[in-house]
Amino acid sequence: MITLDTKKIIITTDFSETSLLAIKHGAFLAQYTKGEVFLLHVISKHWEHFNVFMPNVTMESIEQGSSSVQQKLNELATDIRTTYGVNVTTAVVTGNPTSEIVKFAKEIEAGMIVMGTHGYSAWEDLTIGSNALKVITKSPCPVMTMSEHATRLGYKNIILPIDNSAHSRQKVVLTLEFAKCFAAHVHIIGVLATNEENEKRPMEVMLHQVETAAKEKGLNYTVKLIEKVKNRAVAIVNYCHEVNGDLITIMTDQDAEVSGFFLGPFALQVIHHAKSPVLSIKPEEHPENASWSILAGTSGS
């Protein structure tokens, strides 16, 4: 069962605007849940190839650059401690950004990674994406991403989309725990495509089960079934905008690692276009073990 764990939150930063926004979200989350922040910067190993073409790039200059990065991280850590009152550990590592972030998450047994994304044009929706997208599919824990538009802190309206995929239910427990923590209103949204009329009854049953779970946790919630949808991602993102949503929880596809970092169309489009943070949850290896009797997630879409 996938549950909420915010005891150790990794926030990655490359000092871009979106990564600085991620720091605010991650630090706020740590403050609210009494978690600990690990502020991580990865220095790409591209410098190893420079010495052939740029002999002026020396080990000394690289070390100076690393020292400068560490100083910037220390300054950010001080600001986080002062503003949010949480423990902060900084780390600077060298290597492939995706590999190092995932490795670090495994080493400290992180419960969540928080990171910013960068904008994409519409035609890039189905292509291999940024480091954030690669991290999402390889991470051992849920990953919260946000674009430059996610400036509002706090999670009072959480969108929980449900579809008829085998692993959709796996995100329910974590989402409801998150909602309970922030006293949020949960928008339980069933999504059926134009060719899924025969799935309406099973979907209604699933929605009722999620509704029951939300009720048992004492949560405020709304249940809505959206039918004849041409694009699930667009429908969910639009609904989130309509209800002023603060967070969307999604599952990455079970076959997402065909190439090591490929995400399915739904996940890619939601992450690229949502103006609220998106919490991506990787399916468990054996989803058949999930049981509604223990409320084993409903992480659908």
C-alpha positions as CSV (number, residue, x, y, z in Angstrom):
1,M,0.0,0.0,0.0
2,I,1.4,3.4,-1.0
3,T,1.1,5.8,2.0
4,L,2.1,9.4,2.7
5,D,5.6,9.9,4.1
6,T,7.0,13.4,4.5
7,K,9.6,12.7,7.2
8,K,12.4,13.3,4.7
9,I,11.7,15.6,1.8
10,I,14.3,16.1,-0.9
11,I,14.1,19.5,-2.7
12,T,16.3,19.6,-5.8
13,T,17.5,23.0,-7.0
14,D,19.4,24.4,-10.0
15,F,18.7,27.9,-8.8
16,S,16.2,28.5,-11.5
17,E,12.9,30.3,-10.8
18,T,10.9,27.1,-10.8
19,S,13.3,25.3,-8.5
20,L,13.2,28.2,-6.1
21,L,9.4,27.9,-6.2
22,A,9.8,24.2,-5.4
23,I,11.8,25.1,-2.3
24,K,8.8,27.1,-1.0
25,H,6.4,24.2,-1.6
26,G,8.8,21.6,-0.2
27,A,9.7,23.7,2.9
28,F,6.0,24.6,3.5
29,L,5.1,20.9,3.3
30,A,7.9,20.0,5.7
31,Q,6.8,22.7,8.2
32,Y,3.2,21.6,8.1
33,T,4.0,17.9,8.5
34,K,7.0,18.3,10.8
35,G,9.3,16.8,8.2
36,E,13.0,17.4,7.4
37,V,14.3,19.0,4.2
38,F,17.3,17.8,2.2
39,L,18.4,20.5,-0.2
40,L,20.2,18.9,-3.2
41,H,22.1,20.3,-6.1
42,V,23.7,18.1,-8.8
43,I,26.7,19.4,-10.7
44,S,26.6,17.8,-14.2
45,K,29.6,15.8,-15.2
46,H,29.9,17.5,-18.6
47,W,33.0,19.2,-17.4
48,E,34.9,16.0,-17.9
49,H,34.7,16.5,-21.6
50,F,35.8,20.1,-21.5
51,N,39.5,19.6,-21.0
52,V,40.0,18.6,-24.7
53,F,38.3,21.8,-26.1
54,M,38.6,24.1,-23.1
55,P,42.0,23.6,-21.3
56,N,41.3,26.6,-19.1
57,V,38.7,24.5,-17.3
58,T,40.8,23.0,-14.5
59,M,40.1,20.9,-11.4
60,E,40.7,24.0,-9.4
61,S,38.1,26.0,-11.2
62,I,35.6,23.1,-10.9
63,E,36.3,22.9,-7.1
64,Q,35.7,26.7,-6.9
65,G,32.4,26.3,-8.7
66,S,31.4,23.5,-6.3
67,S,32.3,25.7,-3.4
68,S,30.2,28.5,-4.8
69,V,27.2,26.2,-5.2
70,Q,27.6,25.0,-1.6
71,Q,27.6,28.6,-0.4
72,K,24.4,29.3,-2.3
73,L,22.8,26.2,-0.8
74,N,23.9,27.2,2.6
75,E,22.3,30.6,2.1
76,L,19.0,29.0,0.9
77,A,19.1,26.6,3.9
78,T,19.5,29.5,6.3
79,D,16.5,31.2,4.7
80,I,14.4,28.0,5.0
81,R,15.3,27.4,8.6
82,T,14.4,31.0,9.5
83,T,11.2,31.2,7.5
84,Y,9.8,27.7,8.1
85,G,11.5,26.5,11.2
86,V,12.5,23.1,9.8
87,N,15.7,21.1,9.8
88,V,17.7,21.4,6.6
89,T,20.6,19.4,5.3
90,T,22.4,20.5,2.1
91,A,24.2,18.2,-0.4
92,V,26.2,18.9,-3.5
93,V,26.9,15.9,-5.7
94,T,28.5,15.4,-9.2
95,G,27.1,13.2,-12.0
96,N,24.1,12.6,-14.0
97,P,21.2,14.6,-12.5
98,T,18.6,11.9,-12.7
99,S,20.8,9.1,-11.4
100,E,22.2,11.2,-8.6
101,I,18.8,12.4,-7.4
102,V,17.4,8.8,-7.4
103,K,20.5,7.5,-5.7
104,F,20.3,10.1,-3.0
105,A,16.6,9.4,-2.4
106,K,17.4,5.7,-1.9
107,E,20.3,6.4,0.4
108,I,18.4,8.6,2.8
109,E,15.1,6.7,2.3
110,A,13.3,9.8,1.3
111,G,9.5,9.9,1.4
112,M,9.1,12.5,-1.3
113,I,11.0,14.5,-3.9
114,V,9.9,18.1,-4.7
115,M,11.2,19.8,-7.9
116,G,10.3,22.3,-10.5
117,T,9.6,21.7,-14.2
118,H,10.3,23.9,-17.1
119,G,7.8,25.0,-19.8
120,Y,7.1,23.0,-22.9
121,S,5.3,23.7,-26.1
122,A,2.3,21.7,-27.1
123,W,4.1,19.5,-29.7
124,E,6.5,18.3,-27.0
125,D,3.9,16.7,-24.9
126,L,4.7,13.2,-26.0
127,T,8.5,13.5,-26.2
128,I,11.1,12.6,-23.7
129,G,11.1,15.4,-21.2
130,S,13.3,17.1,-18.6
131,N,15.2,15.7,-15.7
132,A,12.0,16.1,-13.6
133,L,10.2,13.7,-15.9
134,K,13.0,11.2,-15.8
135,V,13.2,11.4,-12.0
136,I,9.4,10.8,-11.8
137,T,9.7,7.4,-13.5
138,K,12.8,6.2,-11.6
139,S,12.2,7.7,-8.1
140,P,11.6,5.2,-5.3
141,C,9.1,7.7,-3.7
142,P,6.3,10.1,-4.9
143,V,7.5,13.2,-6.7
144,M,5.8,16.6,-6.5
145,T,6.5,18.9,-9.5
146,M,5.3,22.3,-10.2
147,S,5.6,24.9,-13.0
148,E,6.2,28.6,-12.6
149,H,2.4,29.1,-12.3
150,A,2.1,27.2,-9.0
151,T,2.7,30.2,-6.8
152,R,0.0,29.6,-4.2
153,L,1.1,27.6,-1.1
154,G,-1.3,25.3,0.7
155,Y,-3.5,22.4,-0.5
156,K,-7.2,23.1,0.2
157,N,-8.6,21.6,-3.0
158,I,-7.1,18.3,-4.1
159,I,-8.0,16.6,-7.4
160,L,-8.2,12.8,-7.2
161,P,-8.8,11.6,-10.8
162,I,-10.0,8.0,-11.2
163,D,-10.0,6.0,-14.5
164,N,-10.5,2.3,-15.3
165,S,-6.8,1.4,-15.5
166,A,-5.6,-1.5,-13.3
167,H,-3.4,0.7,-11.1
168,S,-5.7,3.7,-10.8
169,R,-6.8,2.8,-7.3
170,Q,-3.3,2.7,-5.8
171,K,-3.1,6.4,-5.1
172,V,-6.3,6.7,-3.0
173,V,-4.8,6.1,0.4
174,L,-1.9,8.5,0.0
175,T,-4.2,11.2,-1.5
176,L,-6.7,10.9,1.3
177,E,-3.9,11.0,3.9
178,F,-2.6,14.2,2.3
179,A,-6.1,15.7,2.3
180,K,-6.6,14.8,6.0
181,C,-3.3,16.4,6.9
182,F,-4.3,19.7,5.2
183,A,-8.0,19.5,6.0
184,A,-8.5,19.7,2.2
185,H,-11.6,19.2,0.1
186,V,-11.1,16.2,-2.1
187,H,-12.6,16.3,-5.6
188,I,-13.0,12.6,-6.6
189,I,-13.3,12.7,-10.4
190,G,-14.3,9.7,-12.5
191,V,-13.1,10.0,-16.1
192,L,-14.6,8.0,-19.0
193,A,-13.5,8.3,-22.6
194,T,-15.9,8.5,-25.5
195,N,-15.6,4.7,-26.2
196,E,-16.1,3.6,-22.6
197,E,-19.9,3.7,-22.1
198,N,-19.8,0.1,-20.9
199,E,-17.4,1.1,-18.1
200,K,-19.9,3.5,-16.5
201,R,-21.3,1.0,-13.9
202,P,-17.8,-0.3,-12.7
203,M,-16.7,3.3,-12.5
204,E,-19.7,4.3,-10.4
205,V,-18.9,1.4,-8.0
206,M,-15.3,2.5,-7.8
207,L,-16.3,6.1,-7.1
208,H,-18.6,4.9,-4.4
209,Q,-15.8,3.0,-2.7
210,V,-13.5,6.1,-2.8
211,E,-16.4,8.2,-1.5
212,T,-16.9,5.8,1.4
213,A,-13.2,5.9,2.3
214,A,-13.2,9.7,2.2
215,K,-16.3,9.8,4.4
216,E,-14.6,7.4,6.9
217,K,-11.7,9.8,7.2
218,G,-14.1,12.7,7.9
219,L,-13.1,14.5,4.8
220,N,-15.1,17.0,2.8
221,Y,-15.4,15.8,-0.7
222,T,-17.2,16.1,-4.1
223,V,-17.8,13.1,-6.4
224,K,-18.2,13.8,-10.1
225,L,-18.3,11.6,-13.2
226,I,-17.1,13.1,-16.4
227,E,-18.2,11.1,-19.5
228,K,-17.3,11.1,-23.2
229,V,-13.9,12.7,-22.6
230,K,-11.7,13.1,-25.7
231,N,-8.6,13.8,-23.7
232,R,-8.4,12.7,-20.0
233,A,-5.5,15.0,-19.2
234,V,-7.2,18.1,-20.6
235,A,-10.4,17.3,-18.8
236,I,-8.6,16.9,-15.5
237,V,-6.5,20.0,-15.9
238,N,-9.5,22.1,-16.9
239,Y,-11.5,20.8,-14.0
240,C,-8.7,21.6,-11.6
241,H,-8.7,25.2,-12.9
242,E,-12.5,25.4,-12.6
243,V,-12.5,24.5,-8.9
244,N,-9.3,26.4,-8.1
245,G,-7.4,23.2,-7.3
246,D,-4.2,23.2,-5.4
247,L,-2.9,19.7,-6.2
248,I,-3.5,16.9,-8.6
249,T,-2.5,13.4,-7.8
250,I,-1.7,11.0,-10.6
251,M,-0.1,7.6,-11.2
252,T,2.7,7.2,-13.7
253,D,2.0,4.4,-16.2
254,Q,3.0,0.8,-15.2
255,D,5.0,0.5,-18.4
256,A,6.6,3.8,-18.0
257,E,10.1,2.5,-17.9
258,V,10.2,1.1,-21.4
259,S,13.0,3.5,-22.1
260,G,14.0,4.2,-18.6
261,F,12.3,7.6,-18.4
262,F,9.2,7.6,-20.6
263,L,5.9,8.6,-19.2
264,G,2.5,7.9,-20.8
265,P,0.5,10.6,-22.5
266,F,-1.8,11.3,-19.6
267,A,0.9,11.9,-17.0
268,L,3.0,13.9,-19.4
269,Q,0.2,16.2,-20.4
270,V,-1.0,16.8,-16.9
271,I,2.5,17.6,-15.6
272,H,3.2,19.9,-18.5
273,H,-0.1,21.8,-18.5
274,A,-1.3,21.9,-14.9
275,K,-0.9,25.3,-13.2
276,S,-1.0,23.6,-9.8
277,P,1.5,21.2,-8.3
278,V,1.2,17.6,-9.5
279,L,2.0,14.6,-7.2
280,S,3.1,11.7,-9.3
281,I,3.0,8.2,-7.7
282,K,4.7,5.2,-9.3
283,P,2.6,2.0,-9.2
284,E,3.6,-0.8,-7.0
285,E,5.2,-3.8,-8.8
286,H,2.4,-6.1,-7.8
287,P,-0.8,-4.1,-8.0
288,E,-2.9,-7.3,-7.9
289,N,-2.0,-7.4,-4.2
290,A,-4.0,-4.1,-3.7
291,S,-7.3,-4.7,-1.9
292,W,-10.2,-2.4,-1.5
293,S,-10.8,-4.1,1.9
294,I,-7.7,-2.2,3.1
295,L,-8.4,0.7,0.9
296,A,-5.3,0.0,-1.2
297,G,-5.1,3.1,-3.2
298,T,-7.1,4.5,-6.0
299,S,-4.5,6.2,-7.8
300,G,-5.9,5.9,-11.2
301,S,-5.2,8.4,-13.8
